[in-house]
């Protein structure tokens, strides 16, 4: 990705929105920084400014996404309560995505901060592998480690049948809390 000149201020933020709009996949801070001719930290600050201006940007484990609120298809959602060890995370996520279901986030209840929520946005085994690799390469702990493995996931699918299949796969593998 080459840039012709360093983009500044509003011009750069406008370009970021355009690039996000035109992309059908998440864009990393590093990729956006290279395109704009600035540091990754500048991109992080720009994203904060854009979010503060109510731009529908989300940061996922794969990069930044712009949510098209006018063009979203109606998806079914379900929140499931799970518990497992960190070593079982990949198996848990694969149980879900193998049913054609997206894992939108992970939520834990922290004793001081209350509800902590992180976007995951994994939809297939490739996404799961990338997520696990990122956790391993950064040595970052899973949020569920704060709560002895207890956590919630928001699941999304085209229909209730897929959500039910994912729930049953989790239950059959001993990952659900009843």
N, C-alpha and C positions, 0 to 999 in steps of 0.2 A: 504494500500500500504506500504509494508515494503522495507527497503533498507538494504543492507549488510554493506556498508560503505559509508562515505561521498565522493561524486564525486567532483573532482576539475577541474578547468580550462577547457581546450580543451576536456578532457574526458567527463565532464558534458555537455558541449554544444553539443558534438556529440551524447550523450545519449538523450538530449532534442529533437534533430532533428529526431532520431530514433523513440522516443515515439510519436511525432507529426505525423510522416509518417505512423505509424501503427494504429493510431486512426482514426475512422470515425466520430468523434465528437470533439468539442472544448475541450481543456484541460485547467483547471484553473491554475493560478500561484500557488495557494496553493497546489493543487494536485501534480504539477510538483516539487515543493519545497520539499514536503514530500518524493516523490520517490527518489530525488537526495540527500536528507539529508542536505538541506541548507534552508536558509530563503527565503521567497517570494521575498524580495527585491533583492536577488542575482539572482533569476530567471528573474526579470524585467530587470536587468542590462545585463544578458546573452541574453535576447531577443533583446535588443537594439544592442548589439554587432553582433548578427547573422543577424539582418536586415541591419546593416551597411556593412556586407559582402555579401549583395544582396540575402540572403536566403528569399524565398517568404512566410514570416510569417505575418499573420495579427492578430491583437488583436480585438476580438469581445466582445460584452457584455456578452457572455457565456464563453469566454476563448480564448486561442490561437489556431490558425489553420495554417497548412502548406498547401499552395495552390499548387497542382500538375499541373504545367503549361503545361505539355506534354499530360496529360490525361483528360483535361477538355472537356466536351461536349459543343458544341456551344449553347450558350443561347442568347435569344433575350433580349434587354435592352430598357428601356424607362425612361426618366427623367420626373417627374410630379411635378408641382408647387402646393403646398397646403397651407391652412391656417385654423387653429382651435385653440381652447383653450387647455391648458395642460390636462384638465379633459376629453377631447375627444380623447386623443392619443390612448388609447386601442381600441376604436371603429374604428378609422382610420386604424390602423394596421390590425385589424381583417377583415375589408373590403377588404384589399389587399390579405392577406394570404388565405382567404376563396376562392379565385379564383385560387389557386395553384401558386401564385406568391411570390417570395422572395423580401423582402425589404432589399436592400444591405446597404444603408446608409441614413443619413440625412445630408443636406447641408444648411448652412445659410450664408448670406452675412453680415459680421461684418463691422461697419464703420471704424474701425482702422486696424484690422487684415486681412480684405478681406474675402475670402472664407474659412469657417471652415467646415470640413467634419468629420463625425464620422461614423464608421462602426456599423451597427446594426445586419445584417444577421439574420433576423427572417423569418421563412418559414411556420410556422403553429401556431395554437392558444397556444400550449404549450410554444413555443419560445416567443410569445407575452407576455404571463403571466409572464414568467421568467424575461423578460426585464422590464415590469412594476413593478414587485416586487423589482427588483434591484434598480430602480429609487426611489421607495417609501422608501425602507429600508435604503438607503444612503442619502436620502433627497437631492439628486442631482437635479438641475433644468434641464429641457429639453433645448436643444440648441435653439429650436424655441422660447423660452421665451426671447431670446436676440433680437428677431425681431418681437415682437408682434404676434407670431404664424405663420409668413410667413416662409416657408422652402421648400426645394426640396427633393425628394426621388429618388434614382436610383432603379428601379424595374427590376427584372430578372425573366424570365420564359422560358419554352421550346418552346413556340410559341407566335406569335403576338396576336392570339385570346385571350389568357389568359391575356396578358397585356392590351388589349382593355377592357376585362371584369372587370379588376381591376380598370382601369381608370373610367369606367362608374359607378362602385360601389362607388368610391370616389365622383364623380360628383353628383350622386343621393343623397348622404348624405350631400352635400354642403361643401365638403372639398377641392375642386379644386379651383384654381384661373384661371380665363379665361382671 
